[in-house]
Amino acid sequence: MIVYRLSRSRFAKDLSGRGAELAGGRWNSKGTAILYTSDSIALCTVEVAVHMPLGIVPLGYQLIQIELPDDATIVELPEKDLPEGWKSLPHSNATQVIGDNFVQEQQALALKVPSAAVQGTYNYLINPRHPQFQKITIVDIFPFAFDKRLFVK
């Protein structure tokens, strides 16, 4: 299975989840490493765009194409099972608990979660502590330019 990630150039080869560990996010608390990826390039683009102020076009990004092993354990979290307000901004602590537990329990390499930004699409949260993590490979890395129209005021 191929998943995608957009990252600043200097972190393109870093799949450790360290950035999420330092900052925290919708699906993890500060202190919990997790790697955020998406099921498509388009979703990656939107996921970055929703975190940028209008008028600022992100520069110096790379698109990372990541292959999960054929035998990867993936758990899907259906939207119907998510807590009320899971898409809220700022994000809910309840979703962070879900992600933190996922990482700590190490029952699967990836957790498939619905995107809060684009209905009907999915992000894959990858657990860098899971034994199968060593089987992940970077297929390719490409320079990525965002369409300026996404960031117009």
C-alpha positions in Angstrom: 0.0 0.0 0.0 1.3 3.5 -0.9 0.6 6.5 1.3 1.7 10.1 0.9 3.3 12.8 3.0 4.2 16.4 2.4 7.1 17.7 4.4 9.6 20.5 4.4 12.7 19.5 2.5 15.0 19.1 5.4 12.7 16.6 7.0 11.7 14.6 3.9 13.6 11.5 4.9 12.6 11.6 8.5 9.8 9.1 9.2 10.3 9.1 13.0 7.2 11.1 13.8 9.4 13.5 15.7 7.7 16.6 14.4 4.3 15.4 15.6 5.9 14.4 18.9 7.2 17.9 19.4 4.0 19.8 18.3 1.2 17.4 19.0 -1.8 17.2 16.7 -5.3 16.1 16.2 -4.4 12.4 16.7 -1.5 12.7 19.2 -0.4 14.6 22.3 2.9 16.3 22.6 5.4 13.6 23.6 3.9 10.9 21.4 5.6 10.2 18.1 3.3 9.4 15.2 3.7 9.7 11.4 0.8 11.4 9.6 0.3 10.2 6.1 -2.7 10.4 3.6 -4.3 8.2 1.1 -3.7 10.7 -1.7 -1.6 13.6 -2.8 -4.6 15.8 -2.9 -5.5 15.1 0.7 -1.9 15.8 1.7 -2.2 19.2 0.0 -5.4 20.1 1.8 -4.0 18.9 5.2 -1.1 21.3 4.9 -3.2 24.1 3.5 -5.7 24.1 6.4 -2.8 24.7 8.8 -1.4 27.7 6.9 -2.5 31.3 7.2 -4.2 32.7 4.1 -1.8 34.6 1.9 1.2 32.4 2.8 2.2 29.8 0.2 4.3 27.0 1.7 7.7 26.8 0.0 10.4 24.2 0.1 8.2 21.1 0.4 8.8 17.6 -0.8 6.2 14.9 -1.5 7.2 11.6 0.0 5.7 8.4 -1.4 5.8 5.7 1.3 5.2 2.0 0.8 3.7 0.0 3.7 4.5 -3.7 3.7 2.0 -6.1 2.2 1.5 -7.7 5.6 1.0 -4.4 7.4 -1.5 -4.5 10.2 -3.9 -1.6 9.7 -6.8 -0.8 12.0 -9.7 1.3 10.6 -11.4 3.8 12.9 -14.9 4.4 11.4 -16.3 7.9 11.7 -19.4 6.5 13.5 -17.1 5.3 16.3 -15.4 8.7 16.9 -16.3 11.0 19.8 -18.7 13.9 19.2 -16.8 16.9 18.0 -13.8 15.0 16.7 -13.5 17.4 13.8 -13.5 20.5 16.0 -11.0 23.3 15.8 -9.1 23.4 18.0 -9.0 19.6 18.0 -10.4 17.6 20.9 -8.3 15.9 23.5 -10.4 12.8 22.9 -8.8 12.2 19.5 -5.3 12.7 21.0 -6.1 10.0 23.5 -7.2 7.7 20.7 -3.9 8.2 18.9 -1.7 8.0 22.0 -3.4 4.7 23.0 -2.9 3.4 19.4 0.9 4.1 19.6 1.3 2.7 23.2 -0.7 -0.5 22.5 1.3 -1.3 19.4 -1.4 -3.6 18.0 -1.1 -2.3 14.4 1.4 -0.5 12.2 -1.2 2.0 11.0 -4.5 3.5 12.1 -6.8 4.5 9.3 -8.8 7.6 10.3 -11.2 9.9 8.4 -9.9 13.2 7.4 -11.3 16.2 9.3 -10.5 18.4 6.3 -12.0 16.4 3.4 -15.0 14.2 3.8 -14.7 10.7 2.4 -10.9 10.6 2.5 -8.5 9.0 5.0 -5.3 9.6 6.8 -3.0 6.8 7.9 -1.3 7.3 11.2 1.8 5.2 11.4 3.3 4.0 14.6 7.1 4.3 14.6 7.3 2.1 17.7 5.5 -0.9 16.0 7.8 -3.8 14.9 6.6 -3.6 11.3 7.8 0.0 11.1 11.2 -1.3 10.0 9.6 -2.7 6.8 8.3 0.8 5.6 10.2 2.1 2.6 10.4 5.5 0.9 9.5 4.8 -2.7 10.4 8.3 -4.0 10.7 11.9 -3.0 9.7 14.8 -5.3 9.9 18.5 -5.0 6.3 19.8 -4.5 4.9 23.2 -5.4 1.6 24.3 -3.9 -0.9 26.0 -6.2 -1.1 29.6 -5.1 -4.8 29.7 -5.6 -5.3 27.6 -2.4 -3.8 30.4 -0.3 -5.4 33.5 -1.8 -6.9 35.9 0.7 
